[in-house]
Amino acid sequence: MSENGGLLSEITVLDLTEGAAGPFATKFFADYGARVIKIERPGRGDPARREGPFGAREDAGALFLYANTGKESVTLDLATNTGRLMLLELVEHADALVESWPTGALEALGLGEAALHQRNPRLIVTSVSAFGRSGPYAGYRATELTAYASGGQQSITGEADREPLMPAGRQGAFQTGMHAFGATLAGLYSVGFLEVGQNIEIATMEALASTLELYLGDYVYFHREILTKRRGNIVSSTIGIFPCADGYAGIHVMPRNFASFAQAMDAAWMTGDEKFKDQRARLINNDEMLAAVYGWAASKTRGEIYALAGEHRTTMAPVLSIGEALSNAHFRERESFRELDGLTYPGPAFRPGEGAWELRPAPRLGEHNVAVYGELLGLAKRDIVRLRAAGVI
C-alpha cells in the first residue's frame, strides 16, 4: 500500500486478471494509492511475465512491469479447496475484485458472484473479457486484431480504397482497462448509497464499438457506410500524415479553419478559387487539394510547420518519434515520464488536486505471500511453508 496518502489509499482491490486489459485497470488503483493484491498461479504467474522485451528484470517483461506497478503479488491455486477458501477469506477484506477469467470458470469453482457476495455483500465485482459474459461470443477468445475487427474500429481505419488497418500496440486492451477502472470506481461510489455490491461487465468488443464516433451516427441517420461513399474524409478534405523536410507532420483542416490554413500555406488565393471555395468543392477536387498540401509540407521542417500552426491558429503538429516524445520539453517540464529502477514509465494518467500518485515497482511472483497471508488471514510463516509444500500457494 502507498505510504504517501494516495487518492485511493483507503481501497483494497483483489486482482484476478492477466495480460493487459485487466491489469491496466487495477494499475490505476495501485498507482493512486490503493492496496492491490494480485493473485497469481503458483510457479507460473501472469503469462505477461514471460512476454518481452526483457531488460532490468529477469522475472518479467515490459508489459508486466508496466501494467502491474505498485501491486502486491501472492500465489494461490484456486483449483484446490484450500485455495478457494483462502480467496473467500481475502474477499472479506476487499472493496473490489477485478477478474478476467474465461466465462463460467470461476462459477465452476464455486467462486461466482453469488458466492463472493455471500462472503462480502458490499463487494464490487468487475469482469473483464473480450466479448462479455453472455451472447453468442461469450466463450470466445480474442486478440487485438480480432477485437478491433469485431468492434467495428478496423473498418474505419486506413485509406478508403485500401484494406482496413489495425492501430499499433494494445490500444483495445488499454481502452478496456480504462473503462474497467472507471466502472469499478463508479461501483465503489455507489456502495455508499445502495449499501450493496454490484456485478460489472466490461467487454472489449463493446468498449471499441462505443467509440465509433461520427461513423456510427452517419450510418444510423443516412444508412450508408462512410468508407464506401466518401472520397478522402467526409468532414475534412485535408487530414492525414504528410512528409516534410525532416520527418512527418499531422495536419487536420476542418472547414472552419480552412482560411487560416490557406494563409499558413501562403495560399490565401485558394479561398476564392472555385475548386476550393467550400468543403464540397474541396472534396470534389481532393486530389488537387492534397497535391498542394504535399508539395507545401515537403518544403517545410516540422518545427516550421508547428510555428505556422501557432501563428495562424490551425491544427498542425510534428509527428514525434518515441525518443523525441521522451525528450520533449513539455513532457519534461510536467514530468510526464518517470524513471524507476533504470526503466522509463509513463507518469500519472490524471492529476488530482489532492492525493499523491506514486510509481512503485511491479512485484515478483509471490513476493508478498508472507505479508498478505499473515496480515489478512493470520497465517504464520510455518503455515505458509506448509501451503507452499502442498502446492496451494
C-alpha positions as CSV (number, residue, x, y, z in Angstrom):
1,M,0.0,0.0,0.0
2,S,1.2,3.5,-0.8
3,E,2.6,5.4,2.2
4,N,2.1,8.8,0.6
5,G,-1.6,9.3,1.1
6,G,-2.7,8.4,-2.4
7,L,-6.2,9.4,-3.7
8,L,-7.4,5.8,-3.3
9,S,-5.4,4.8,-0.3
10,E,-8.5,3.6,1.6
11,I,-9.4,1.0,-1.0
12,T,-8.3,-2.7,-1.3
13,V,-8.6,-4.5,-4.6
14,L,-8.2,-8.2,-5.4
15,D,-6.7,-8.6,-8.9
16,L,-7.5,-11.9,-10.6
17,T,-6.6,-10.6,-14.1
18,E,-3.9,-11.4,-16.5
19,G,-2.5,-9.9,-19.7
20,A,-3.1,-6.2,-20.5
21,A,-6.7,-5.1,-20.1
22,G,-7.5,-6.2,-16.5
23,P,-4.0,-5.4,-15.1
24,F,-4.1,-2.0,-16.7
25,A,-7.4,-1.3,-14.8
26,T,-6.0,-2.3,-11.5
27,K,-2.7,-0.5,-12.1
28,F,-4.6,2.8,-11.8
29,F,-5.8,1.8,-8.4
30,A,-2.3,0.9,-7.3
31,D,-0.6,4.0,-8.7
32,Y,-3.1,6.2,-6.8
33,G,-2.5,4.5,-3.5
34,A,-5.0,1.6,-3.3
35,R,-3.8,-1.7,-2.0
36,V,-4.0,-4.1,-5.0
37,I,-3.3,-7.7,-4.3
38,K,-2.6,-9.6,-7.5
39,I,-3.4,-13.3,-7.2
40,E,-1.3,-15.4,-9.5
41,R,-1.0,-19.1,-10.2
42,P,1.8,-20.8,-8.3
43,G,5.0,-21.3,-10.3
44,R,3.7,-19.6,-13.4
45,G,2.0,-16.4,-12.6
46,D,0.6,-14.0,-15.1
47,P,1.7,-15.1,-18.7
48,A,2.6,-11.4,-19.3
49,R,5.7,-12.1,-17.1
50,R,7.1,-14.1,-19.9
51,E,6.3,-11.6,-22.7
52,G,9.3,-9.5,-23.8
53,P,11.1,-7.3,-24.3
54,F,13.2,-8.1,-21.2
55,G,15.6,-5.6,-19.6
56,A,16.4,-4.9,-16.0
57,R,14.2,-7.6,-14.5
58,E,14.8,-11.3,-15.4
59,D,11.5,-12.4,-13.9
60,A,9.2,-10.2,-16.1
61,G,8.9,-8.4,-19.4
62,A,8.0,-4.9,-20.2
63,L,4.2,-5.4,-20.4
64,F,4.0,-7.0,-16.9
65,L,6.3,-4.4,-15.4
66,Y,4.2,-1.5,-16.8
67,A,0.7,-2.9,-16.1
68,N,1.4,-4.1,-12.6
69,T,3.2,-1.2,-10.9
70,G,2.6,-0.8,-7.2
71,K,0.8,-4.1,-6.7
72,E,1.4,-6.9,-4.2
73,S,1.7,-10.5,-5.6
74,V,0.5,-13.6,-3.8
75,T,0.3,-17.1,-5.3
76,L,-2.8,-19.2,-4.9
77,D,-4.1,-22.3,-6.7
78,L,-7.8,-21.9,-7.0
79,A,-8.2,-25.4,-8.2
80,T,-7.6,-26.6,-4.7
81,N,-10.3,-26.5,-1.9
82,T,-7.9,-24.7,0.4
83,G,-7.0,-22.1,-2.3
84,R,-10.7,-21.4,-2.9
85,L,-11.4,-21.0,0.9
86,M,-8.4,-18.6,1.2
87,L,-9.7,-16.5,-1.7
88,L,-13.1,-16.2,0.0
89,E,-11.3,-15.1,3.2
90,L,-9.4,-12.5,1.3
91,V,-12.7,-11.3,-0.2
92,E,-13.9,-10.3,3.3
93,H,-11.1,-7.7,3.4
94,A,-11.6,-6.3,-0.1
95,D,-13.7,-3.5,-1.5
96,A,-13.5,-4.7,-5.1
97,L,-12.4,-7.7,-7.1
98,V,-11.5,-7.4,-10.8
99,E,-11.2,-10.7,-12.8
100,S,-10.6,-11.7,-16.4
101,W,-11.2,-15.5,-16.2
102,P,-12.9,-17.3,-19.0
103,T,-16.7,-17.1,-18.9
104,G,-18.1,-19.6,-16.3
105,A,-14.7,-20.6,-15.0
106,L,-15.0,-19.0,-11.6
107,E,-18.6,-20.2,-11.2
108,A,-17.4,-23.7,-11.9
109,L,-15.0,-23.4,-9.0
110,G,-17.7,-22.1,-6.7
111,L,-16.3,-18.6,-6.8
112,G,-19.0,-16.9,-8.9
113,E,-20.5,-13.6,-8.0
114,A,-23.1,-15.1,-5.7
115,A,-20.5,-16.9,-3.6
116,L,-18.3,-13.7,-3.5
117,H,-21.2,-11.5,-2.3
118,Q,-22.2,-14.1,0.3
119,R,-18.9,-13.5,1.9
120,N,-18.9,-9.7,1.3
121,P,-22.2,-8.2,0.3
122,R,-20.6,-4.8,-0.4
123,L,-18.0,-6.2,-2.8
124,I,-17.8,-4.7,-6.3
125,V,-17.0,-7.5,-8.8
126,T,-15.8,-6.3,-12.2
127,S,-15.5,-8.9,-15.0
128,V,-13.2,-8.0,-17.9
129,S,-13.5,-10.1,-21.1
130,A,-13.3,-9.9,-24.9
131,F,-17.0,-10.3,-25.6
132,G,-18.9,-10.2,-22.3
133,R,-20.4,-12.9,-20.1
134,S,-23.5,-13.5,-22.3
135,G,-24.3,-13.7,-26.0
136,P,-23.1,-16.0,-28.9
137,Y,-19.5,-14.9,-28.5
138,A,-19.3,-15.2,-24.7
139,G,-16.9,-18.1,-24.6
140,Y,-14.6,-16.9,-27.4
141,R,-11.1,-15.7,-27.0
142,A,-9.7,-12.7,-28.8
143,T,-6.5,-10.9,-29.9
144,E,-6.1,-7.2,-30.5
145,L,-6.7,-7.9,-34.2
146,T,-10.0,-9.8,-33.7
147,A,-11.1,-7.3,-31.1
148,Y,-10.7,-4.4,-33.5
149,A,-12.4,-6.3,-36.3
150,S,-15.4,-7.3,-34.2
151,G,-15.8,-3.9,-32.5
152,G,-16.0,-2.1,-35.9
153,Q,-12.9,0.0,-35.3
154,Q,-10.9,-1.7,-38.0
155,S,-13.5,-0.9,-40.7
156,I,-12.9,2.8,-40.2
157,T,-9.1,2.7,-40.0
158,G,-7.0,3.2,-43.1
159,E,-7.4,4.6,-46.6
160,A,-10.8,4.4,-48.2
161,D,-9.5,2.5,-51.2
162,R,-7.2,0.1,-49.3
163,E,-7.6,-2.7,-46.9
164,P,-8.6,-1.9,-43.2
165,L,-5.8,-1.4,-40.8
166,M,-5.3,-2.1,-37.1
167,P,-3.9,0.6,-34.9
168,A,-0.5,-0.2,-33.3
169,G,0.0,-1.7,-29.9
170,R,-2.6,-2.8,-27.4
171,Q,-5.0,0.2,-27.6
172,G,-8.1,-2.0,-27.5
173,A,-6.9,-3.7,-24.3
174,F,-5.8,-0.4,-22.7
175,Q,-9.1,1.3,-23.6
176,T,-10.9,-1.7,-22.0
177,G,-8.8,-1.3,-18.9
178,M,-9.6,2.4,-18.6
179,H,-13.3,1.6,-18.8
180,A,-12.9,-1.1,-16.2
181,F,-11.1,1.3,-13.8
182,G,-13.8,4.0,-14.2
183,A,-16.7,1.5,-13.9
184,T,-15.2,-0.1,-10.8
185,L,-14.7,3.4,-9.2
186,A,-18.4,4.2,-10.0
187,G,-19.4,0.9,-8.4
188,L,-17.4,1.7,-5.3
189,Y,-19.0,5.1,-5.1
190,S,-22.5,3.6,-5.4
191,V,-21.9,1.3,-2.4
192,G,-22.2,4.3,-0.2
193,F,-25.7,4.9,-1.4
194,L,-27.0,1.4,-2.1
195,E,-25.2,-0.4,0.7
196,V,-24.8,-3.5,-1.6
197,G,-22.2,-4.6,-4.0
198,Q,-22.6,-4.9,-7.8
199,N,-21.5,-7.0,-10.7
200,I,-20.0,-5.0,-13.5
201,E,-19.1,-6.3,-17.0
202,I,-16.6,-4.7,-19.4
203,A,-16.2,-6.2,-22.9
204,T,-13.5,-5.1,-25.3
205,M,-15.8,-5.5,-28.3
206,E,-18.3,-3.1,-26.7
207,A,-15.6,-0.7,-25.5
208,L,-14.4,-0.3,-29.1
209,A,-17.9,-0.2,-30.6
210,S,-18.8,2.7,-28.2
211,T,-16.1,4.9,-29.8
212,L,-17.1,4.7,-33.4
213,E,-17.6,8.4,-33.4
214,L,-19.3,10.0,-36.3
215,Y,-19.2,6.8,-38.3
216,L,-21.9,5.2,-36.3
217,G,-24.1,8.3,-36.4
218,D,-23.6,8.7,-40.1
219,Y,-24.8,5.1,-40.7
220,V,-27.8,5.4,-38.3
221,Y,-29.0,8.6,-39.9
222,F,-28.1,8.1,-43.5
223,H,-27.9,4.3,-43.8
224,R,-24.5,4.4,-45.5
225,E,-21.0,3.1,-44.9
226,I,-18.7,6.1,-44.9
227,L,-15.7,4.2,-46.3
228,T,-17.7,3.1,-49.4
229,K,-19.2,6.5,-50.0
230,R,-16.5,9.1,-49.2
231,R,-13.6,10.3,-51.2
232,G,-11.0,11.3,-48.7
233,N,-12.7,12.3,-45.5
234,I,-16.4,13.4,-45.4
235,V,-15.7,16.1,-42.8
236,S,-12.2,17.3,-43.7
237,S,-10.8,17.5,-47.1
238,T,-7.3,17.6,-45.7
239,I,-6.5,15.2,-42.9
240,G,-3.5,12.9,-42.5
241,I,0.2,12.5,-42.1
242,F,2.3,14.4,-44.6
243,P,6.0,14.0,-45.3
244,C,8.0,17.2,-44.6
245,A,11.7,18.1,-44.8
246,D,12.8,16.3,-41.6
247,G,10.1,13.8,-40.9
248,Y,6.3,13.9,-40.8
249,A,3.6,16.3,-39.7
250,G,0.0,15.6,-38.8
251,I,-2.4,18.0,-40.5
252,H,-6.2,18.2,-39.9
253,V,-8.0,21.0,-41.7
254,M,-11.7,21.4,-40.7
255,P,-14.0,23.6,-42.8
256,R,-14.0,26.3,-40.2
257,N,-10.2,26.7,-40.2
258,F,-9.5,26.3,-43.9
259,A,-9.0,30.0,-44.5
260,S,-6.3,30.2,-41.7
261,F,-4.7,27.0,-43.1
262,A,-4.5,28.6,-46.6
263,Q,-2.8,31.6,-45.1
264,A,-0.3,29.3,-43.3
265,M,0.5,27.7,-46.7
266,D,0.8,31.2,-48.2
267,A,-2.0,30.3,-50.5
268,A,-4.8,32.6,-49.4
269,W,-5.9,32.6,-53.1
270,M,-7.4,29.2,-52.5
271,T,-10.4,30.6,-50.5
272,G,-11.6,32.4,-53.6
273,D,-10.9,29.6,-56.1
274,E,-14.0,27.7,-57.3
275,K,-12.2,24.4,-56.8
276,F,-11.5,25.1,-53.1
277,K,-14.1,27.8,-52.0
278,D,-16.1,25.4,-49.8
279,Q,-16.0,22.0,-48.3
280,R,-17.9,20.3,-51.1
281,A,-15.7,21.8,-53.7
282,R,-12.6,20.7,-51.8
283,L,-13.8,17.2,-51.5
284,I,-14.6,17.0,-55.3
285,N,-11.1,18.3,-56.0
286,N,-9.4,16.5,-53.2
287,D,-6.6,15.1,-55.3
288,E,-5.6,18.5,-56.4
289,M,-6.0,19.9,-52.9
290,L,-3.8,17.2,-51.4
291,A,-1.2,17.6,-54.1
292,A,-0.8,21.3,-53.0
293,V,-0.5,20.3,-49.3
294,Y,2.0,17.5,-50.0
295,G,4.2,20.0,-52.0
296,W,4.0,22.7,-49.3
297,A,4.7,20.3,-46.4
298,A,7.7,18.8,-48.2
299,S,9.3,22.3,-48.3
300,K,9.0,22.8,-44.5
301,T,10.6,21.3,-41.5
302,R,8.3,20.0,-38.7
303,G,9.4,23.0,-36.5
304,E,8.4,25.4,-39.2
305,I,5.0,23.8,-39.6
306,Y,4.4,23.8,-35.9
307,A,5.3,27.5,-35.7
308,L,2.9,28.3,-38.5
309,A,0.2,26.4,-36.8
310,G,0.5,28.6,-33.7
311,E,0.8,31.8,-35.8
312,H,-2.3,31.1,-37.8
313,R,-4.3,29.1,-35.3
314,T,-4.7,26.0,-37.4
315,T,-4.3,22.3,-36.5
316,M,-0.9,21.0,-37.4
317,A,1.8,19.3,-35.3
318,P,5.0,17.4,-35.8
319,V,4.9,13.6,-35.6
320,L,7.3,12.8,-32.7
321,S,9.2,9.6,-32.5
322,I,9.2,7.7,-29.2
323,G,12.7,9.1,-28.4
324,E,11.6,12.6,-29.3
325,A,8.5,12.3,-27.1
326,L,10.6,11.2,-24.2
327,S,12.9,14.3,-24.6
328,N,10.1,16.7,-25.4
329,A,10.4,19.9,-23.4
330,H,6.7,20.0,-22.5
331,F,6.7,16.4,-21.3
332,R,9.9,17.0,-19.3
333,E,8.5,20.1,-17.5
334,R,5.4,18.2,-16.5
335,E,7.3,15.1,-15.6
336,S,5.1,13.0,-17.9
337,F,7.6,10.2,-17.9
338,R,9.2,8.9,-14.7
339,E,12.3,6.8,-14.0
340,L,12.2,3.7,-11.8
341,D,14.9,1.0,-11.4
342,G,16.6,2.0,-14.6
343,L,13.4,1.9,-16.7
344,T,11.2,4.7,-18.0
345,Y,7.4,4.6,-17.4
346,P,4.6,6.9,-18.3
347,G,3.7,9.3,-15.5
348,P,0.2,9.9,-14.0
349,A,-2.7,9.5,-16.3
350,F,-4.6,12.2,-14.4
351,R,-3.5,14.7,-11.8
352,P,-5.9,15.1,-8.8
353,G,-5.8,18.3,-6.8
354,E,-5.3,16.2,-3.7
355,G,-3.8,12.8,-3.2
356,A,-0.5,11.6,-4.4
357,W,0.4,9.5,-7.4
358,E,3.3,7.1,-6.8
359,L,5.3,4.9,-9.2
360,R,6.3,1.7,-7.4
361,P,7.9,-1.5,-8.9
362,A,5.8,-4.4,-10.1
363,P,6.1,-7.3,-7.7
364,R,8.0,-10.5,-8.1
365,L,5.9,-13.7,-8.2
366,G,4.6,-14.5,-4.7
367,E,6.7,-11.7,-3.2
368,H,4.0,-10.8,-0.7
369,N,2.8,-14.2,0.4
370,V,4.0,-13.9,3.9
371,A,2.9,-10.3,4.4
372,V,-0.6,-10.6,2.9
373,Y,-1.5,-14.0,4.3
374,G,0.0,-13.1,7.7
375,E,-1.8,-9.8,8.0
376,L,-5.2,-10.6,6.5
377,L,-5.6,-14.4,7.2
378,G,-3.5,-14.6,10.3
379,L,-1.2,-17.3,8.9
380,A,2.2,-17.9,10.5
381,K,5.4,-18.4,8.4
382,R,5.2,-22.2,9.2
383,D,1.7,-22.2,7.7
384,I,3.0,-20.5,4.6
385,V,5.7,-23.2,4.3
386,R,3.1,-26.0,4.5
387,L,0.8,-24.4,2.0
388,R,3.7,-23.9,-0.4
389,A,4.8,-27.6,0.0
390,A,1.2,-28.7,-0.7
391,G,1.1,-26.6,-3.9
392,V,-1.7,-24.3,-2.6
393,I,0.5,-21.2,-2.9
